[in-house]
Amino acid sequence: MSPVETTQRGTFEETLLSARRTMLLSEILKLAVDSFRAAKTRFFLTALGMVIGTASVILVVTIGMTGKAYILDLIQKFGTNSVEVEYAGGGATALERVRYTDYMTIEDEKAVVAQLPNVMYSSPVMDMHDRISFGGGVVKDTLVLGVSPQYVFIHNLIVTAGRFFDDTDDLTHQKCAVVSEEFAKERYGGTYSAVGRTFDISGIPFTVIGVFKMSVNDFGQSEIADQTILIPYSVVRYFTGTERVNQIYFSMRSMDEVPDAQNDIIRIIKSRHRLNSVYKAQTLTELLDIANKSANALTMVLVLVACVTLAVGGVGIMNIMLANVRSRIREIGIRKALGATFREIKLQFLAEAIIISLTGGIFGTLVGISIPLSIRLFTDYKIPISPWSVIIALASAVGVGVVFGTVPATRAAQMDPVDALKYE
């Protein structure tokens, strides 16, 4: 035989082998579909477990992403684009740290604002406490904060009645105050009834021009307490008799600018004070990162719990397929007697398990997606939907079919054709 004929014969045999394999795969799929048609109820009940498991994975990921978005939104309302700077001490010895205090002043705030164009808002904070009369002989120690008009934007305060004091009030040293809702309700019986009323701080009358509340519960992250009075910083420094400030807040234009701004602010302030003085900057960026990682970890845990449902569905597929193999022993014996190989028998039953699992996975994916989509269409809630959850759910469904279908398929393929044909 010539080399050309040998080559042609080899090519023909490869083509024939490929065609046989293609036909074999088509035959296997046809046999699997015929098996399902013969037992529709069994197929439906077996796939139902995968429907529930796959839908659970998608819904759990959706719930986790929704919770993550909600938590991050709350934290961002605290002021994640803000930098808080405070004096942390100075001096080489404990005596020097007590004697040589080097607090920040309003001039430090002005220097930072002048050198950093990305600062959107800034405000000093000076606190003091005064005993305020609430009527009926009740006197309470109340927190009084001296701040700038921009403080309302830094902490995202909501003015529920009246207004916040402005630059004119600050420059003219107006004896005006914006009080918390708790203070207004306890002293005046309501938020709106407090506006225009007066009370004394250290014997000096102040007029309530507004009532505020926090946009979200800050869980003690800020200096604002339940009973808090805000007055212009230019006024509070006459009560304290000093130019120092406890903290200075700087609000940047975006959260991405916070890390660099934090270092620049400390550098500018330290350049204006003694070398041994220590100033500490705090941001909520770390809290945001921790919340982000915690939310992701919780979502992963929930996904693993949902995967248990997939595993339960897989066990159901394995049990049904084992029963299926037992009920089709004579069929397996006849196929082996007619020349079916180990590989062909195994592929047939493995294909059935995968088809059941994948069909359940597809319907479960549709169910899992339809619920958040319905919420987005018929309500104002923007429920996030992750395409990765769909990919993970479908891949898991196929994986479950392969893993839990291998045992029944192998058992069917290992049967002896003689024993199978004699089985009653």
PAVEX-494762 format. One line per field, with one value per residue (C-alpha): residue number from 0; z, x, y. Coordinates in steps of 0.05 Angstrom, whole numbers, plus 32768, in hexadecimal, padded with zeros to 4 digits. Each point is the difference from the previous one (the first is absolute). Layout:
<pts>
i	NUM / ... .
z	Z / ... .
x	X / ... .
y	Y / ... .
</pts>
This chain:
<pts>
i	0 / 1 / 2 / 3 / 4 / 5 / 6 / 7 / 8 / 9 / 10 / 11 / 12 / 13 / 14 / 15 / 16 / 17 / 18 / 19 / 20 / 21 / 22 / 23 / 24 / 25 / 26 / 27 / 28 / 29 / 30 / 31 / 32 / 33 / 34 / 35 / 36 / 37 / 38 / 39 / 40 / 41 / 42 / 43 / 44 / 45 / 46 / 47 / 48 / 49 / 50 / 51 / 52 / 53 / 54 / 55 / 56 / 57 / 58 / 59 / 60 / 61 / 62 / 63 / 64 / 65 / 66 / 67 / 68 / 69 / 70 / 71 / 72 / 73 / 74 / 75 / 76 / 77 / 78 / 79 / 80 / 81 / 82 / 83 / 84 / 85 / 86 / 87 / 88 / 89 / 90 / 91 / 92 / 93 / 94 / 95 / 96 / 97 / 98 / 99 / 100 / 101 / 102 / 103 / 104 / 105 / 106 / 107 / 108 / 109 / 110 / 111 / 112 / 113 / 114 / 115 / 116 / 117 / 118 / 119 / 120 / 121 / 122 / 123 / 124 / 125 / 126 / 127 / 128 / 129 / 130 / 131 / 132 / 133 / 134 / 135 / 136 / 137 / 138 / 139 / 140 / 141 / 142 / 143 / 144 / 145 / 146 / 147 / 148 / 149 / 150 / 151 / 152 / 153 / 154 / 155 / 156 / 157 / 158 / 159 / 160 / 161 / 162 / 163 / 164 / 165 / 166 / 167 / 168 / 169 / 170 / 171 / 172 / 173 / 174 / 175 / 176 / 177 / 178 / 179 / 180 / 181 / 182 / 183 / 184 / 185 / 186 / 187 / 188 / 189 / 190 / 191 / 192 / 193 / 194 / 195 / 196 / 197 / 198 / 199 / 200 / 201 / 202 / 203 / 204 / 205 / 206 / 207 / 208 / 209 / 210 / 211 / 212 / 213 / 214 / 215 / 216 / 217 / 218 / 219 / 220 / 221 / 222 / 223 / 224 / 225 / 226 / 227 / 228 / 229 / 230 / 231 / 232 / 233 / 234 / 235 / 236 / 237 / 238 / 239 / 240 / 241 / 242 / 243 / 244 / 245 / 246 / 247 / 248 / 249 / 250 / 251 / 252 / 253 / 254 / 255 / 256 / 257 / 258 / 259 / 260 / 261 / 262 / 263 / 264 / 265 / 266 / 267 / 268 / 269 / 270 / 271 / 272 / 273 / 274 / 275 / 276 / 277 / 278 / 279 / 280 / 281 / 282 / 283 / 284 / 285 / 286 / 287 / 288 / 289 / 290 / 291 / 292 / 293 / 294 / 295 / 296 / 297 / 298 / 299 / 300 / 301 / 302 / 303 / 304 / 305 / 306 / 307 / 308 / 309 / 310 / 311 / 312 / 313 / 314 / 315 / 316 / 317 / 318 / 319 / 320 / 321 / 322 / 323 / 324 / 325 / 326 / 327 / 328 / 329 / 330 / 331 / 332 / 333 / 334 / 335 / 336 / 337 / 338 / 339 / 340 / 341 / 342 / 343 / 344 / 345 / 346 / 347 / 348 / 349 / 350 / 351 / 352 / 353 / 354 / 355 / 356 / 357 / 358 / 359 / 360 / 361 / 362 / 363 / 364 / 365 / 366 / 367 / 368 / 369 / 370 / 371 / 372 / 373 / 374 / 375 / 376 / 377 / 378 / 379 / 380 / 381 / 382 / 383 / 384 / 385 / 386 / 387 / 388 / 389 / 390 / 391 / 392 / 393 / 394 / 395 / 396 / 397 / 398 / 399 / 400 / 401 / 402 / 403 / 404 / 405 / 406 / 407 / 408 / 409 / 410 / 411 / 412 / 413 / 414 / 415 / 416 / 417 / 418 / 419 / 420 / 421 / 422 / 423 .
z	8000 / 7FEB / 8032 / 7FDF / 8009 / 8048 / 800F / 7FDF / 8027 / 8042 / 7FF1 / 7FEF / 8041 / 8029 / 7FDD / 800C / 8049 / 8009 / 7FDF / 802D / 803D / 7FE9 / 7FF4 / 8042 / 8026 / 7FDB / 8010 / 8049 / 8005 / 7FDB / 8031 / 803B / 7FE5 / 7FF3 / 8047 / 801A / 7FD5 / 801D / 8047 / 7FFD / 8049 / 8019 / 7FD4 / 8019 / 804A / 7FF9 / 7FDB / 8034 / 8034 / 7FD0 / 7FF0 / 804A / 800B / 7FC4 / 800F / 8048 / 7FEA / 7FD5 / 8034 / 8037 / 7FD7 / 7FEF / 804A / 8013 / 7FCB / 8015 / 8049 / 7FEE / 7FD7 / 8038 / 8035 / 7FD5 / 7FF1 / 804A / 800F / 7FC7 / 801F / 803E / 7FD5 / 7FE1 / 7FD8 / 8040 / 8027 / 804A / 801F / 804B / 802D / 801E / 802E / 7FFB / 8026 / 8010 / 8049 / 8023 / 8023 / 7FBD / 7FE2 / 8038 / 8003 / 7FB7 / 7FDE / 7FB7 / 7FEC / 7FBB / 7FF1 / 7FCC / 7FDB / 7FF3 / 7FDE / 7FD4 / 7FED / 7FEA / 7FD8 / 7FDE / 7FEC / 7FEE / 7FC9 / 8006 / 8044 / 7FF5 / 8047 / 8042 / 8047 / 8044 / 803D / 8046 / 8036 / 8044 / 8031 / 8022 / 802F / 7FDA / 8021 / 7FE2 / 802C / 803D / 8027 / 7FD1 / 7FEE / 7FD3 / 7FEC / 7FB5 / 7FCA / 7FDB / 7FC0 / 7FDE / 7FB5 / 7FBD / 7FD1 / 7FD4 / 8038 / 7FE8 / 7FBE / 801E / 802C / 7FD0 / 8035 / 7FF1 / 8016 / 8011 / 8015 / 7FF6 / 7FE2 / 800F / 8011 / 7FC6 / 7FF5 / 8012 / 8044 / 800B / 7FEC / 8029 / 803D / 8003 / 8040 / 7FD8 / 8009 / 7FD9 / 8030 / 7FF8 / 7FF9 / 8045 / 8020 / 7FDC / 8012 / 8049 / 800D / 7FD2 / 7FF1 / 7FB5 / 7FC8 / 7FE1 / 8043 / 8012 / 7FC7 / 8018 / 804A / 802E / 8036 / 8027 / 7FF8 / 803B / 800D / 7FB8 / 7FD8 / 7FBE / 7FCC / 7FE0 / 7FB5 / 7FEB / 8014 / 7FE3 / 8000 / 7FE5 / 7FBB / 801C / 8044 / 8006 / 803B / 8026 / 7FC7 / 8004 / 803A / 7FFB / 803B / 8009 / 8025 / 7FD6 / 7FF2 / 7FC5 / 8001 / 7FD5 / 800F / 8004 / 803B / 8027 / 8004 / 802C / 8032 / 8000 / 7FFF / 7FD1 / 7FB5 / 8000 / 7FDF / 8011 / 7FB9 / 7FBA / 7FCA / 7FB6 / 7FCD / 7FBC / 7FBE / 7FFA / 802B / 7FD2 / 8014 / 804B / 8008 / 7FDF / 8021 / 8044 / 7FF9 / 7FE3 / 8038 / 8036 / 7FDC / 7FFB / 8049 / 801B / 7FD9 / 8028 / 8045 / 802A / 7FE7 / 803B / 7FF8 / 7FE8 / 7FD7 / 7FEE / 7FC3 / 7FFF / 7FC5 / 7FF5 / 7FC4 / 802B / 801C / 7FB9 / 7FEC / 803C / 7FF1 / 7FB8 / 8013 / 8035 / 7FCF / 7FCC / 8035 / 8016 / 7FB8 / 7FF6 / 803E / 7FE8 / 7FBC / 8021 / 8028 / 7FBF / 7FE1 / 8034 / 7FDE / 7FBE / 8022 / 801A / 7FB9 / 7FE8 / 8032 / 7FE6 / 7FB9 / 8015 / 8023 / 7FC6 / 7FCF / 802A / 8000 / 7FB5 / 7FF5 / 8029 / 7FD8 / 7FBD / 800D / 7FC7 / 7FD1 / 8014 / 7FF5 / 7FBA / 7FED / 8018 / 7FDB / 7FC0 / 8009 / 802C / 8023 / 8048 / 7FE9 / 7FDA / 8039 / 8031 / 7FD3 / 7FF7 / 804A / 800F / 7FC8 / 8020 / 8043 / 7FE1 / 7FD8 / 803E / 8027 / 7FC9 / 7FF1 / 8049 / 8001 / 7FC5 / 801D / 8044 / 7FE1 / 7FDF / 8043 / 8025 / 7FCF / 7FF8 / 804A / 8005 / 7FBA / 8015 / 803D / 7FD4 / 7FCF / 8030 / 803A / 8009 / 801D / 7FD3 / 8011 / 7FE4 / 7FD4 / 7FF6 / 7FBF / 8026 / 802B / 7FC0 / 7FE7 / 8044 / 8006 / 7FBB / 8009 / 8043 / 7FE2 / 7FCB / 8034 / 802D / 7FC5 / 7FF1 / 8048 / 8016 / 7FBD / 7FFD / 8033 / 7FDF / 7FBB / 8015 / 8022 / 7FC0 / 7FD5 / 802D / 7FFB / 7FE3 / 7FC1 / 8011 / 8046 / 7FE5 / 7FCC / 8035 / 802F / 800E .
x	8000 / 801C / 800C / 7FC8 / 7FCE / 8017 / 7FF5 / 7FBB / 7FEC / 8017 / 7FD9 / 7FC2 / 8005 / 8007 / 7FC3 / 7FD8 / 8015 / 7FEB / 7FBD / 7FF5 / 800F / 7FD1 / 7FC9 / 800F / 7FF8 / 7FC0 / 7FE7 / 8012 / 7FDA / 7FC4 / 7FFF / 8003 / 7FC6 / 7FD7 / 800E / 7FE5 / 7FC2 / 7FF1 / 8003 / 7FED / 7FEA / 8041 / 8027 / 7FD9 / 8006 / 804B / 800C / 7FD7 / 8037 / 8031 / 7FCD / 7FFC / 804B / 8013 / 7FCB / 801A / 8047 / 7FEA / 7FD1 / 8034 / 8034 / 7FCB / 7FEE / 8049 / 800E / 7FC2 / 8015 / 8047 / 7FE7 / 7FD3 / 8037 / 8032 / 7FCD / 7FF4 / 804A / 800B / 7FCC / 802D / 8031 / 8031 / 8020 / 8011 / 8041 / 7FFE / 8040 / 800D / 803A / 801E / 8035 / 8049 / 8041 / 8034 / 7FE9 / 7FBE / 800D / 800E / 7FC0 / 7FD9 / 8025 / 800C / 7FBE / 7FFD / 7FB7 / 7FE8 / 7FE0 / 7FD2 / 803E / 8013 / 7FBD / 800B / 8047 / 7FE7 / 7FC6 / 8030 / 8032 / 7FD0 / 7FCF / 7FDC / 7FE3 / 7FB6 / 7FE9 / 8025 / 7FEC / 8022 / 7FDF / 8004 / 7FD7 / 7FE9 / 7FCB / 7FCD / 7FC6 / 7FC1 / 7FBD / 7FC8 / 7FC9 / 7FDE / 8041 / 8022 / 8047 / 802B / 8049 / 7FFC / 8035 / 800D / 8029 / 801E / 8004 / 8001 / 7FC4 / 801F / 7FFA / 7FB9 / 801C / 803B / 7FD2 / 7FC5 / 7FD3 / 7FB6 / 7FE0 / 7FB9 / 7FE8 / 801A / 8046 / 8049 / 802A / 8027 / 8040 / 7FDE / 7FEB / 8047 / 8022 / 7FD0 / 8005 / 7FB4 / 7FE7 / 7FDA / 7FFC / 7FEB / 7FE9 / 7FF6 / 7FBA / 8006 / 8011 / 7FC6 / 7FCD / 8014 / 8006 / 7FCB / 7FD3 / 800F / 802E / 7FD8 / 7FED / 8049 / 8011 / 8002 / 8003 / 803A / 8029 / 803E / 8047 / 802B / 7FCC / 8000 / 7FBF / 8003 / 7FC9 / 7FEF / 8001 / 7FFD / 7FF8 / 802C / 8007 / 8034 / 7FF1 / 8012 / 8011 / 804B / 8006 / 802C / 8031 / 7FF7 / 8003 / 7FB5 / 7FD7 / 7FB5 / 7FFC / 802C / 8001 / 8026 / 8016 / 8030 / 8049 / 800D / 7FD0 / 8017 / 8048 / 7FEB / 7FE4 / 803F / 8031 / 802F / 800F / 800B / 7FD2 / 7FF4 / 7FF8 / 8001 / 7FD7 / 8013 / 7FD0 / 801F / 7FDC / 8003 / 8012 / 803B / 8023 / 7FFD / 8041 / 802D / 7FDB / 8009 / 804C / 8001 / 7FD5 / 802C / 803E / 7FE5 / 7FE8 / 8041 / 8029 / 7FDC / 800F / 8039 / 8026 / 7FEC / 7FB6 / 7FD6 / 7FC0 / 7FD3 / 7FD3 / 7FC4 / 7FD5 / 7FC6 / 8024 / 8018 / 7FBA / 7FE6 / 8034 / 7FF0 / 7FB5 / 800E / 8029 / 7FCE / 7FC6 / 8027 / 8011 / 7FB8 / 7FE9 / 8031 / 7FE8 / 7FB8 / 8014 / 8020 / 7FC1 / 7FD7 / 8030 / 7FE9 / 7FBC / 8023 / 8023 / 7FBD / 7FE4 / 803E / 7FF4 / 7FB8 / 801B / 802F / 7FCA / 7FD0 / 8036 / 8013 / 7FB7 / 7FFF / 803C / 7FE0 / 7FBF / 8026 / 802F / 7FE5 / 8006 / 8048 / 800D / 7FE1 / 8029 / 8040 / 7FEF / 7FF7 / 8046 / 7FF7 / 8041 / 800E / 800A / 7FBE / 7FD6 / 8022 / 7FF6 / 7FB6 / 7FEF / 8030 / 7FDE / 7FBC / 8019 / 801F / 7FC1 / 7FD5 / 802F / 8009 / 7FB6 / 7FF1 / 8039 / 7FE4 / 7FBA / 801C / 8029 / 7FC2 / 7FDB / 803A / 8007 / 7FB5 / 7FF6 / 8032 / 7FED / 7FB7 / 8013 / 8028 / 7FC7 / 7FC6 / 8022 / 8032 / 8034 / 803D / 8011 / 8046 / 8005 / 8043 / 800E / 8034 / 7FC9 / 7FDF / 8042 / 8010 / 7FBA / 8002 / 8047 / 7FED / 7FC4 / 802B / 8034 / 7FCC / 7FE6 / 8047 / 8013 / 7FC0 / 7FF3 / 8044 / 7FF0 / 7FBF / 8020 / 803D / 7FD5 / 7FD7 / 803F / 8021 / 7FC5 / 800E / 7FD6 / 7FF1 / 7FE7 / 7FDA / 7FDB / 7FED / 7FE6 / 7FB5 .
y	8000 / 8043 / 8038 / 8028 / 7FC6 / 7FF7 / 8049 / 7FFF / 7FC1 / 801F / 803F / 7FD7 / 7FD8 / 8040 / 801E / 7FC0 / 7FFE / 8049 / 7FF3 / 7FC3 / 802A / 8037 / 7FCE / 7FDF / 8042 / 800E / 7FBB / 8008 / 8042 / 7FE1 / 7FC6 / 8030 / 8029 / 7FC0 / 7FEB / 8042 / 7FFC / 7FBB / 801B / 804A / 8004 / 7FE2 / 8030 / 803D / 7FEE / 7FF2 / 8042 / 8026 / 7FF9 / 8021 / 8037 / 8011 / 7FFB / 802B / 8035 / 8001 / 800F / 803A / 801D / 7FF9 / 8026 / 8035 / 8007 / 8005 / 8035 / 8027 / 7FFF / 8014 / 803B / 8016 / 7FFC / 8025 / 8035 / 800B / 8004 / 8031 / 802E / 8004 / 8027 / 7FCF / 8038 / 8026 / 8004 / 800F / 801C / 8007 / 8010 / 7FC0 / 801E / 8014 / 8003 / 7FCC / 7FF4 / 7FFC / 8043 / 8022 / 7FE3 / 8020 / 8042 / 800E / 7FF5 / 8011 / 7FFF / 8012 / 8043 / 801D / 8017 / 7FB7 / 7FF6 / 803D / 7FE9 / 7FBB / 801E / 8030 / 7FCA / 7FC7 / 8013 / 7FBD / 8013 / 800C / 800F / 800B / 800E / 8007 / 7FE0 / 801B / 7FDE / 8018 / 7FE9 / 802B / 7FF2 / 8012 / 8009 / 7FD6 / 801E / 7FE4 / 8003 / 7FCE / 8013 / 7FD5 / 8001 / 800D / 7FFC / 8042 / 7FFD / 803C / 7FF2 / 8024 / 8005 / 7FCA / 7FCD / 7FEF / 7FE6 / 7FDB / 7FD4 / 8000 / 801D / 8007 / 8042 / 7FEB / 8046 / 8046 / 8008 / 7FF6 / 803D / 801E / 8027 / 8041 / 7FE4 / 7FE8 / 8041 / 802C / 7FD2 / 7FF5 / 7FDE / 7FCB / 7FB5 / 7FC2 / 7FCA / 7FB5 / 7FE3 / 7FDF / 8043 / 8023 / 7FCB / 7FFB / 804B / 801C / 7FC5 / 7FFD / 8014 / 8039 / 801D / 8007 / 8030 / 8048 / 7FED / 8014 / 7FDF / 8013 / 7FE7 / 8018 / 8036 / 801B / 7FF7 / 7FDA / 7FFC / 7FBD / 800A / 7FB7 / 7FB8 / 7FC8 / 7FB5 / 7FCF / 7FE4 / 7FBB / 7FE3 / 8009 / 7FCE / 8031 / 800D / 804B / 8032 / 800E / 7FE6 / 7FFA / 8043 / 802D / 804B / 801C / 8049 / 8028 / 7FF3 / 804B / 8003 / 7FC2 / 8017 / 803A / 7FCE / 7FD5 / 803B / 7FDD / 7FFC / 7FB5 / 7FCE / 7FB7 / 7FE6 / 801A / 7FDE / 8003 / 7FE4 / 7FED / 8000 / 7FB4 / 7FC4 / 7FEE / 8040 / 7FF1 / 7FD7 / 8033 / 803A / 7FE0 / 8001 / 8046 / 801D / 7FE2 / 801A / 8047 / 8003 / 7FE3 / 8033 / 8036 / 7FE2 / 7FE5 / 7FC3 / 7FD4 / 800F / 7FC6 / 8007 / 7FC6 / 7FFB / 7FD2 / 7FEC / 7FD0 / 7FE0 / 7FC6 / 7FF6 / 7FFF / 7FCC / 7FD5 / 8004 / 7FEE / 7FC3 / 7FEB / 8005 / 7FD7 / 7FCB / 7FFC / 7FF9 / 7FC7 / 7FDD / 8006 / 7FE5 / 7FC4 / 7FF4 / 8005 / 7FCE / 7FCE / 8003 / 7FF0 / 7FC5 / 7FE7 / 8005 / 7FDA / 7FC8 / 7FFC / 7FFA / 7FC8 / 7FD9 / 8006 / 7FEC / 7FC4 / 7FEB / 800E / 7FD2 / 7FC9 / 8004 / 7FFD / 7FC6 / 7FD6 / 803C / 8008 / 7FB6 / 8002 / 803E / 7FDF / 7FC0 / 8029 / 801E / 803D / 8010 / 8015 / 8047 / 8003 / 7FE5 / 802F / 803C / 7FEF / 8001 / 803A / 8028 / 7FF3 / 8019 / 803E / 8010 / 7FFA / 802D / 8033 / 8004 / 800D / 8033 / 8026 / 8004 / 8011 / 8038 / 801C / 7FFE / 801F / 803A / 800D / 8011 / 803A / 8017 / 8003 / 8029 / 8030 / 8007 / 8009 / 8025 / 8038 / 7FD1 / 7FF5 / 7FB9 / 7FEF / 7FC2 / 7FE0 / 7FDB / 7FD8 / 7FE2 / 7FE4 / 7FE4 / 7FE1 / 7FE3 / 7FDF / 7FE7 / 7FE3 / 7FDD / 7FDF / 7FEE / 7FE1 / 7FD6 / 7FE7 / 7FF2 / 7FDE / 7FDE / 7FDE / 7FCA / 7FE7 / 8005 / 7FD9 / 7FCB / 7FF7 / 7FFC / 7FCB / 7FD0 / 7FBB / 7FF6 / 7FB6 / 8011 / 803B / 7FD6 / 7FCC / 8036 / 7FFB .
</pts>
